[in-house]
């Protein structure tokens, strides 16, 4: 759904239930929105609402009834046919996990480069994106490090026309042996004062700032607040010439070129993550891949054994 229509609905009068359409409208995000430029598409999201409740959001409901229901009526999956106004997967667990977060981490399931990116919590990621329900820079840095990248590449497989690496959460994330004391089951507040966490957070924040400044230079874009509060700002080119330049400013192109400043920022982050593991032999060029993987595998096996003995 185009942003123009979504904004028209956002500014529409209150619905019969007294609520605005902002309750069920969200910017939509897929893998190409992350690796390329955002498409600016929106989507109607009724969550797990009953039919009668969803119908009270008059304009979005009638749109879905007109454009979605005909296809769902012939869908072979009973759930999708019966609950035609809901998404195929309502992912209630994810909704609960991101509740209260200021932002979330996403990465495409399949991409040439393993990049993680911050996104606003009001966006709705599609099934080709992996969402990590954390909003701290330390966790972002751990995920974006070459150490995590090497592990996920070895376990994720390959997919697509370009035979690009695939990120598989059950293998690349759930089996990854994060540094002791910095694991995903620990709230960020509990390790906020840990010097290792601080060093990773500083490096991760710097990397992210540099990337965002390259993607959306202040002299080429203007940031426009959405028509109602609670959504991410719109990033628009200042003029037609800027639009031409920005079209090529994508994460894929950035990592294809990998300029020196990007490489140095990654190396700073990688050193901080290696130090969190206690790897004092991490050199200017890091460590060989087989050494990284061997050390991670040992940690993985140790923790698996500890969990088994504890149970």
C-alpha positions in Angstrom: 0.0 0.0 0.0 1.3 3.4 -0.9 2.3 5.9 1.7 0.0 8.5 0.2 -3.0 6.4 1.0 -1.8 5.5 4.4 -1.3 9.1 5.3 -4.8 9.9 4.1 -6.1 7.3 6.5 -3.9 8.5 9.3 -5.5 12.0 9.0 -9.1 10.6 8.7 -11.7 11.3 11.4 -11.9 8.9 14.4 -13.4 5.5 13.8 -16.7 4.4 15.4 -14.7 2.9 18.2 -13.1 6.3 18.9 -9.7 5.2 17.8 -7.5 6.5 14.9 -6.3 4.4 12.0 -2.8 4.7 13.4 -3.7 1.7 15.6 -3.7 -0.6 12.5 -1.3 1.1 10.0 2.4 0.4 9.9 5.3 1.1 7.6 6.2 -2.2 5.9 9.8 -3.4 5.6 11.4 -6.2 3.5 15.0 -7.3 2.9 15.5 -4.9 -0.1 14.3 -2.0 2.1 17.3 -2.8 4.3 20.0 -3.5 1.7 18.7 -0.8 -0.8 16.6 2.3 -0.3 13.3 2.1 1.6 10.3 1.6 -0.7 8.0 3.7 1.5 5.2 1.0 1.5 2.7 0.6 4.3 0.5 -2.2 5.4 -2.7 -2.8 7.4 -2.0 -4.8 10.5 -5.0 -6.0 12.5 -2.8 -8.4 14.6 -5.1 -11.0 16.2 -8.2 -8.8 16.2 -11.6 -10.5 15.7 -13.4 -9.7 12.6 -15.9 -7.4 14.3 -13.2 -5.5 16.1 -11.1 -5.0 12.9 -14.2 -3.8 11.0 -14.4 -0.8 13.3 -11.3 0.6 11.6 -13.5 1.4 8.6 -11.2 2.5 5.8 -8.4 0.0 6.3 -10.9 -2.8 6.8 -12.8 -2.1 3.6 -9.6 -1.9 1.7 -8.5 -5.3 3.0 -12.0 -6.7 2.3 -11.7 -5.5 -1.3 -8.1 -6.3 -2.1 -7.2 -9.2 0.1 -10.3 -11.2 0.8 -10.9 -12.4 -2.8 -7.5 -14.0 -2.9 -7.9 -15.5 0.6 -11.2 -17.0 -0.3 -9.4 -19.4 -2.6 -6.4 -20.0 -0.3 -5.9 -23.7 0.6 -4.8 -22.9 4.1 -7.8 -23.0 6.4 -6.5 -20.3 8.7 -5.7 -17.8 6.0 -9.1 -18.3 4.4 -11.1 -18.1 7.7 -9.2 -15.2 9.2 -8.7 -13.4 5.9 -8.2 -9.9 7.5 -5.2 -11.1 9.5 -1.7 -11.7 8.3 -0.8 -15.3 7.6 1.4 -15.3 10.7 0.5 -12.9 13.5 3.7 -13.7 15.5 2.3 -12.8 18.9 5.6 -13.8 20.5 7.5 -11.2 18.5 4.9 -8.5 19.3 5.4 -9.2 23.1 9.2 -9.3 22.7 9.5 -5.9 21.2 6.9 -4.2 23.4 8.6 -1.4 25.3 11.7 -1.3 23.1 12.9 2.0 21.6 14.1 0.2 18.4 14.9 -3.2 17.1 17.6 -5.0 15.1 16.9 -6.5 11.7 18.9 -8.4 9.1 17.8 -9.9 5.8 17.5 -13.7 5.7 19.4 -13.7 2.4 21.9 -11.0 1.5 25.2 -10.6 -0.2 26.6 -8.9 2.9 25.6 -9.8 6.5 24.4 -6.4 7.7 22.4 -5.6 10.7 20.4 -2.4 11.0 18.4 -0.4 13.5 14.7 0.0 12.7 11.8 1.9 14.3 9.5 -0.3 16.4 6.4 0.8 14.5 7.6 -0.9 11.3 6.3 -4.3 10.3 9.1 -6.6 9.0 8.1 -9.2 6.5 9.1 -12.9 6.7 12.3 -12.3 4.8 13.7 -10.3 7.6 15.1 -11.6 10.9 14.2 -9.5 13.9 16.3 -9.4 17.1 14.3 -7.9 20.0 17.1 -5.9 21.5 17.7 -2.1 21.5 21.2 -1.9 23.1 24.3 -0.9 21.1 26.3 -3.7 22.7 24.1 -6.5 21.3 24.0 -4.7 17.9 27.9 -4.7 18.0 28.1 -8.3 18.9 25.9 -9.3 16.0 27.6 -7.0 13.5 31.1 -8.3 14.4 33.1 -10.5 12.1 33.1 -13.1 14.8 29.4 -13.5 14.7 29.4 -13.2 10.9 31.9 -16.1 10.5 29.8 -18.3 12.7 26.5 -17.5 10.9 28.1 -17.9 7.5 29.4 -21.4 8.3 25.9 -22.5 9.6 23.5 -20.5 7.5 23.8 -22.0 4.0 23.3 -20.3 0.7 20.3 -19.3 -1.2 18.9 -17.4 -4.2 19.9 -16.6 -7.7 23.2 -15.1 -6.6 23.8 -17.9 -4.2 24.0 -15.4 -1.4 24.5 -16.4 2.3 21.5 -17.1 4.3 21.0 -16.1 8.0 19.3 -18.9 9.9 18.3 -17.8 13.4 18.0 -21.3 14.8 21.7 -21.9 13.9 23.4 -18.6 13.4 21.9 -16.9 16.4 20.7 -19.4 18.9 23.8 -21.5 18.8 26.2 -18.6 18.7 28.3 -18.5 21.9 28.2 -14.9 23.0 30.8 -13.7 25.4 30.2 -14.6 29.0 28.1 -12.0 30.7 26.9 -10.5 27.4 24.4 -13.2 26.3 21.0 -12.3 24.9 19.2 -13.7 28.0 20.8 -11.0 30.1 19.1 -7.6 30.2 21.3 -4.8 28.7 20.9 -2.9 32.0 22.7 -5.7 33.8 25.9 -5.3 31.8 25.7 -1.6 31.1 28.7 -0.8 33.4 30.8 -3.7 32.1 33.9 -2.2 30.4 33.7 -4.8 27.7 30.1 -3.9 26.9 30.9 -0.2 26.9 33.7 -0.7 24.5 31.6 -2.7 22.1 28.7 -0.2 22.4 31.0 2.8 21.6 32.4 1.1 18.5 29.0 -0.2 17.3 27.4 3.2 17.7 30.2 4.8 15.8 29.9 2.3 13.0 26.2 2.9 12.7 26.5 6.6 12.8 29.1 6.6 10.0 27.0 4.3 7.8 23.8 6.3 8.3 25.7 9.5 7.5 26.9 8.0 4.3 23.4 6.6 3.4 21.6 9.9 4.2 24.0 12.8 4.1 22.6 15.9 5.9 23.1 18.0 2.8 21.2 15.6 0.5 18.1 14.8 2.7 15.5 16.4 4.7 13.8 14.6 7.6 10.1 15.2 7.7 8.0 14.1 10.7 5.2 11.7 9.8 1.7 13.2 9.6 0.9 11.9 13.1 3.3 11.1 16.0 4.7 7.7 16.8 6.2 6.8 13.5 9.8 7.2 12.1 10.5 10.4 10.2 10.4 10.3 6.4 13.8 10.8 4.8 13.3 12.7 1.5 15.9 14.0 -1.0 16.3 17.8 -1.0 15.9 18.0 -4.8 16.0 15.9 -7.9 19.8 15.9 -8.1 20.0 14.6 -4.6 17.5 11.9 -5.4 19.8 10.6 -8.2 22.8 10.4 -5.8 20.8 8.8 -3.0 19.5 6.1 -5.3 23.0 4.6 -5.3 23.5 5.1 -1.6 22.6 1.6 -0.4 24.2 -0.8 2.1 24.9 -3.3 -0.6 26.8 -0.7 -2.6 28.6 0.6 0.5 29.8 -2.9 1.4 30.7 -3.7 -2.2 33.0 -0.7 -2.2 34.0 -1.1 1.5 35.9 2.3 1.8 38.7 2.6 4.2 36.6 4.4 6.9 34.1 1.5 6.9 36.9 -1.1 7.2 38.5 0.8 10.1 35.2 1.1 11.9 34.6 -2.6 11.6 38.1 -3.4 12.8 37.5 -1.2 15.9 34.3 -3.1 16.6 35.9 -6.5 16.0 38.8 -5.7 18.4 36.3 -4.7 21.1 34.3 -8.0 20.6 37.5 -10.1 20.5 38.6 -8.4 23.8 35.2 -9.4 25.3 36.1 -13.0 24.6 39.6 -12.5 26.1 41.3 -13.1 22.8 44.5 -11.2 23.5 46.2 -12.4 20.3 43.7 -10.6 18.0 46.0 -8.7 15.6 45.6 -5.8 13.2 44.0 -8.2 10.7 42.1 -10.3 13.3 42.5 -14.0 13.4 42.2 -16.7 10.6 38.6 -17.9 10.1 39.4 -21.5 11.1 40.8 -20.2 14.4 37.7 -18.1 15.1 35.4 -21.0 14.3 37.4 -23.5 16.3 37.3 -21.2 19.4 33.6 -20.6 19.0 32.9 -24.3 18.6 34.7 -25.1 21.8 32.7 -22.5 23.7 29.5 -23.8 22.1 30.3 -27.4 23.2 31.2 -26.3 26.7 28.0 -24.5 27.2 25.9 -27.3 25.7 27.6 -29.7 28.2 26.9 -27.3 31.1 23.2 -27.0 30.1 22.9 -30.7 29.9 24.5 -31.4 33.3 22.3 -28.6 34.8 19.2 -30.3 33.5 
